[in-house]
């Protein structure tokens, strides 16, 4: 029972984790460009992370 609950918690946190990792990658990517481009890379990274989080959520939700 606990294993199933832990798996459900992980599946439910895929979208926020995707946004966090996407923002972090956006910051790293933005370090190679002008500082005024950094805000755009953070938002773009969060959006891409959100997209991947939703896709992963859909895939893992169907398996369960």
N, C-alpha and C positions, 0 to 999 in steps of 0.2 A: 504494500500500500504506500509506504513512504517513497519507494523508488518511482512510482507513478506520479506522486505529487511533485517530486523534484524535477522530473521530466516536464511536467506541465508548467512549472514555474520557469524553467529554462526556455520553453517554447514561447511563453507569454512575454519574456524579456528580450526576445530577439530584435524587435523593432527599436527599442531604446538603445540597446547595445550597438546596433548597426549605425544609429545616428551618432553615438559617441565616437565609435571608431572612424566613421566617415569624417567627422569634424577634426579628429586628430590627424588623419591623413591630409585633410585640407590645409591644416596649419603647416605640416611638413612640406607639402607641395608649395604653399604660399611663401615659404622662406626663400624660394629661388626667384621670386618675382618682386615687383615693387611693393612697398608697404601698404599703399592704398588699395592694392589688389587683394590683400589678405582677408578683408571682410567678405569679399565675394567668394574666395576659396573656402572659407569656413561654411558659408551658407550652401555652396555647391556640394561640399563634402557631406554635410548633414543630409541634404536631399538625396544624394546617391546612396548614402548609408541607410536612409529610410526605405528607399526602393529595394535594396538588397534585403533589408530586414523583413519587409512585407512578402517578398518572394520566398525567403526561407521559412517564414511563418506559414505561408500557404502550403509549402512542400511538406514540412514536418507535421502540420495539422492534419493533412490527408493521411499520413502514415499511421496516425494514432487512431 
